[in-house]
Amino acid sequence: MDELIEAAREVQAAAYVPYSEYRVGAALRTADGTVYVGCNLENANYSNSLHAEEVAIAEAVKEGHRKFDALAVSSDRRDGITPCGMCRQTLSEFCEEDLPIHCDEGEGVSTYTLGELIPNTITMEHLE
């Protein structure tokens, strides 16, 4: 977990946040141990902004990964940020409910499962 938190902290330096000045980094570990990172990228039209978790999962999926075993999220304020609802739904497309999500609080870490953060998610089975 420590290496994921550190990776999430490091990638914050690349964040593009001229509007909120709120840097977020995410580190997503695949089932084979590869770590993909992402940072938030803002746009003057906020709805076009990209979240750190989205960027990390997009990089991993682009490289052919579909199984993940942990995620760490950190902001420059070390405030225990969790993925937003949109990111939770995106994660649920590829991750099991028991995926641990480590949220950086600076002096410590809070850990949740994806299922705790987004119970009864919309899945492929709902669309069939």
C-alpha positions in Angstrom: 0.0 0.0 0.0 2.8 2.4 0.8 4.2 2.3 -2.7 0.8 3.0 -4.1 0.3 6.0 -1.9 3.7 7.3 -2.8 3.0 6.9 -6.5 -0.3 8.8 -6.1 1.5 11.6 -4.3 4.3 11.8 -6.9 2.0 12.1 -9.9 0.2 15.1 -8.4 3.1 17.3 -9.7 1.8 16.7 -13.3 -1.8 17.7 -12.5 -3.3 20.5 -14.5 -5.5 22.4 -12.0 -5.6 26.2 -12.9 -9.2 26.5 -11.6 -9.5 24.5 -8.4 -5.8 24.4 -7.5 -6.6 20.9 -6.0 -4.1 18.3 -7.2 -5.2 14.7 -7.1 -3.1 11.6 -8.0 -4.2 8.0 -8.3 -2.2 4.8 -8.5 -3.9 1.7 -9.7 -2.2 -1.7 -9.4 -3.0 -4.5 -11.9 -3.3 -8.2 -11.0 0.2 -8.7 -12.3 1.6 -6.0 -10.1 2.0 -3.2 -12.7 1.2 0.2 -11.4 -0.5 2.9 -13.5 -0.8 6.5 -12.3 -3.1 9.3 -13.2 -3.6 12.9 -12.2 -6.5 15.3 -12.6 -6.7 17.5 -15.7 -9.1 20.4 -15.5 -10.8 22.3 -18.3 -12.6 25.6 -18.2 -15.7 23.6 -18.9 -15.6 21.5 -15.7 -17.6 18.7 -17.2 -14.7 18.0 -19.7 -12.2 17.6 -16.8 -10.5 14.3 -16.3 -10.2 12.7 -12.9 -7.0 11.1 -11.7 -8.6 7.7 -11.3 -10.0 7.8 -14.9 -6.6 8.6 -16.3 -5.0 5.7 -14.4 -7.6 3.2 -15.4 -7.6 4.4 -19.0 -3.8 3.9 -19.3 -4.1 0.4 -17.8 -7.0 -0.6 -20.1 -5.2 0.8 -23.1 -2.3 -1.5 -22.3 -4.6 -4.5 -22.1 -5.2 -4.8 -18.4 -8.6 -5.8 -17.2 -7.9 -7.1 -13.6 -6.9 -4.8 -10.7 -6.1 -5.5 -7.1 -5.7 -2.1 -5.4 -6.1 1.7 -5.9 -4.6 4.6 -3.9 -5.9 8.1 -4.1 -4.2 11.2 -2.7 -4.7 15.0 -2.9 -2.1 17.6 -2.2 -4.2 18.5 0.9 -3.9 14.9 2.3 -7.6 15.1 3.2 -8.6 11.5 2.7 -10.2 12.1 -0.7 -12.2 9.1 -2.1 -13.1 8.6 -5.7 -16.2 10.5 -6.9 -19.3 8.7 -8.0 -18.4 8.8 -11.6 -15.0 7.3 -10.9 -16.5 4.6 -8.7 -18.8 3.6 -11.5 -15.9 3.4 -13.9 -13.9 1.3 -11.5 -16.9 -1.0 -11.0 -16.7 -1.8 -14.7 -13.4 -3.5 -14.3 -13.0 -4.2 -10.5 -14.6 -6.5 -8.0 -16.5 -5.1 -5.0 -13.6 -6.1 -2.7 -11.1 -3.9 -4.5 -9.3 -2.0 -1.7 -9.1 1.7 -2.1 -6.5 3.5 0.0 -7.2 7.1 0.7 -4.3 9.3 1.8 -4.8 11.3 5.0 -1.3 12.5 5.4 -0.4 10.8 8.7 -2.5 7.8 7.9 -4.6 6.0 5.4 -8.3 5.1 5.3 -9.1 2.0 3.4 -12.5 1.1 1.9 -13.7 -1.5 -0.6 -15.2 -0.4 -3.8 -18.4 -2.1 -2.7 -18.5 0.0 0.4 -18.1 3.2 -1.6 -20.7 2.2 -4.3 -23.1 -0.5 -3.2 -25.6 -2.0 -5.7 -23.7 -0.6 -8.7 -24.9 -0.8 -12.3 -23.3 -3.7 -14.0 -23.3 -5.4 -17.3 -25.9 -7.9 -16.0 -28.4 -5.0 -15.6 -28.2 -4.3 -19.3 -28.7 -7.8 -20.5 
